[in-house]
Amino acid sequence: MKGLIQRVRHARVDVNGESVGAIDRGLLLLLGVEARDDRDSADKLLHKVLHYRVFGDEQGRMNLNVQQAGGGLLVVSQFTLVAETARGLRPSFSRGATPRQAEELYDYLVERARAQFAPVACGVFAADMQVSLLNDGPVTFLLET
């Protein structure tokens, strides 16, 4: 499972011109699910996301996680994160989960995030989404399980 996190000042996701999820300061999580992933992978990635220290403390050092910083979490599914890109000029998605498996794990991760943390917003699985954000830093990390 891959999660691209971006520290944001604000972020939102729209579907068909309507906002379906938005946060102010916090983390945008773009989530890619691979065929080998399971609930344990989702739990491990969520733990990393919620505890990864990317927010500045009083000295400006990245010592605070999103919870300590009082931020939100916006979760957006993005299957292109699991693309194989080492060879050729066209991505291969052979490592990706089936749509059913990916949606199940995406829903599971969002449910677990909401049980452990607030506020949590999300996109719409498999929808054509437009994501807008103001990356703070910029600060972006690729987390993997």
C-alpha atoms as one frame of an Amber mdcrd trajectory, in Angstrom:
protein
   0.000   0.000   0.000   1.285   3.412  -0.896   0.290   6.724   0.570   1.524
  10.037  -0.736   1.050  12.596   2.024   1.244  16.310   1.503   1.206  18.854
   4.304  -1.400  21.381   3.253  -2.775  24.719   4.354  -6.066  23.589   2.813
  -7.266  20.929   0.387 -10.516  19.891  -1.221 -11.857  17.371  -3.661 -14.691
  18.033  -6.113 -16.816  15.624  -8.125 -19.019  16.998 -10.911 -18.318  20.543
  -9.755 -19.401  19.925  -6.155 -17.131  19.722  -3.115 -17.323  16.249  -1.542
 -14.522  16.664   0.996 -12.360  19.461   2.352  -9.953  20.245   5.169  -8.093
  23.269   6.374  -4.559  22.760   7.704  -3.581  19.093   7.731  -2.613  16.201
   5.482  -3.827  15.196   2.054  -3.401  11.430   1.648  -3.398  10.063  -1.891
  -3.895   6.316  -1.457  -2.766   3.553  -3.823  -3.732  -0.069  -3.144  -1.697
  -2.983  -4.489  -2.892  -6.558  -5.060  -0.854  -7.871  -2.111  -2.421  -5.408
   0.364  -4.814  -6.347   3.152  -6.307  -4.793   6.282  -3.014  -5.154   8.099
  -1.363  -3.060   5.363  -4.087  -0.437   5.755  -3.663  -0.363   9.545   0.111
   0.042   9.241  -0.180   2.823   6.679  -2.820   4.673   8.688  -0.654   4.474
  11.806   2.230   5.978   9.847   0.060   8.735   8.374  -1.410   9.760  11.728
   1.930   9.634  13.550   4.394  10.857  10.901   6.010  14.042  12.193   5.780
  16.645   9.446   4.468  19.715  11.300   6.691  22.291  12.941   7.085  22.663
  16.683   7.907  25.924  18.498  11.433  25.849  17.031  10.160  25.155  13.509
  11.404  21.556  13.495   9.222  18.809  12.064   8.422  17.187  15.417   4.610
  17.166  15.440   2.204  14.782  13.764  -1.129  15.820  12.277  -2.986  15.030
  15.495  -0.618  17.090  17.643  -0.823  19.967  15.162  -4.639  19.933  15.253
  -4.941  19.313  11.515  -7.404  17.417   9.371  -7.002  14.456   7.038  -8.323
  14.286   3.472  -8.143  10.784   1.936  -8.334  10.405  -1.855  -7.989   7.134
  -3.770  -5.372   7.259  -6.520  -4.651   3.995  -8.301  -1.909   5.600 -10.426
   0.390   5.563  -7.379   0.904   1.814  -7.804   1.927   2.065 -11.453   5.152
   0.443 -12.580   7.147   3.124 -14.385  10.708   1.787 -14.545  10.477   0.634
 -18.153   8.907   2.088 -21.221   6.801   5.166 -21.711   3.443   3.847 -20.566
   2.564   2.928 -16.974   1.676  -0.648 -16.102  -0.901  -1.322 -13.400  -0.286
  -5.057 -13.003   0.594  -4.623  -9.302  -2.646  -2.809  -8.572  -5.510  -4.296
  -6.619  -8.765  -5.146  -8.322 -11.317  -2.327  -8.076 -13.343  -4.359  -5.553
 -10.329  -5.063  -3.306  -9.089  -1.482  -3.572 -12.482  -0.013  -2.671 -12.848
  -2.372   0.283  -9.441  -1.369   1.670 -10.002   2.326   0.920 -13.329   2.228
   2.799 -11.704   0.296   5.640  -8.887   2.829   5.987 -11.321   5.776   5.977
 -13.514   4.038   8.579 -10.506   3.322  10.821  -9.229   6.889  10.387 -12.596
   8.293  11.464 -12.644   5.990  14.497  -9.191   7.183  15.601  -9.066  10.774
  14.457 -11.158  13.777  13.488 -11.707  15.587  11.211 -11.467  13.155   8.291
 -12.814  13.971   4.837 -12.577  11.860   1.698 -13.110  11.731  -2.016 -15.370
   9.341  -3.913 -13.777   6.033  -4.848 -13.244   5.594  -8.618 -14.842   8.954
  -9.431 -13.349  11.543 -11.743 -12.146  13.933  -9.050 -10.532  17.327  -9.102
  -8.229  17.853  -6.137  -7.084  21.326  -5.197  -4.607  22.091  -2.460  -2.105
  24.547  -1.134   0.967  22.461  -0.290   2.650  23.906   2.801   6.415  23.861
   2.447   6.227  22.093   0.061   6.259  18.994   2.239   5.498  15.680   0.511
   6.396  12.108   1.511   5.715   8.708  -0.048   4.861   6.184   2.674   4.755
   2.455   1.939   3.838  -0.682   3.840
